[in-house]
Amino acid sequence: MNTPLIGINGLIKIKPEQLEASLEAIRGFGFDCMEFNLASIPLIAHGEPVEPYVDYVRGIFERSPLKITGHIGEGLDLRNLREPALHKSVLAASIDVCARLGIDRLTLHFSKASPILKEEEAFFEAHAEAADYAASRGVLLLMENIEIEDYRKVIDMVRRMNHDNFKMTLDIGHLYLSVRYFGGDFLQAVRECAPLVRHTHINDNTGRFEPMRLENFALYKTLHMGTRTALGSGDIHLPPLWGKIPIREAVEILRGAGFDGIFLCEYENDLYMPFGEKIQQDMRRLVGEVYGG
Ligand SMILES: [Zn+2]
């Protein structure tokens, strides 16, 4: 079993010209990896790679010792039946860009299942196609559970796909919220997901589901993160171990299932910059204790 790596999501709200400095800051905090959101820089336009930016970002990644993982951009909707070809082209371009940037794993969002069967079938088929293409490019696809849907639907999808190149990113913050809303026990849910998990997102929250996230997403997005944090409301992306999630127990279950990938601390990092190094050290210590490293 490998010693798991400790990572962080890319620094939030940076400009493209700050990318290289942000990688150095992350390195300074002591992280091994950074997860790069493909929409944080205009790398794709109308389903096509933007070549000057692909070259620019590749140069920066090649100069950095950090391992880079990928996160799909927001707005991709493979349940969209009006412009399916356009959305598929964005996913294909995302896979292509990852391969060219040296990224070997890409997290995708499950979001919320549609009640329309045709949309769910389109979603499944688009990913089945993408899993083959991504395998040919050396990019592992990872479906992430989101707090607005029951995690069992992600498990069902990954099992039904039954593809070596289509596995799961477990977001423990999302899982902790979703079991409060949809029912279930958090640690039991981690156990059910664990055999399919090849990547993680580790952040904390209070377990208080914010119904507005489902009922009125437009209004939810206007809420200031500071306000939601003060209320402990919803997916507040606290640093790991700053909230109420039993993270150690979850890590123990993942270890028991043989997971030895990346513990990717995916938190609202721009709000916690003074603590970047401490957050890395605390997570690494916990993982070291559980894995005996
Ligand atoms: Zn996540």
Residues whose N, C-alpha, C, O or C-beta is under 5 A from the ligand:
A	BS01	ZN	D171 H201 E266
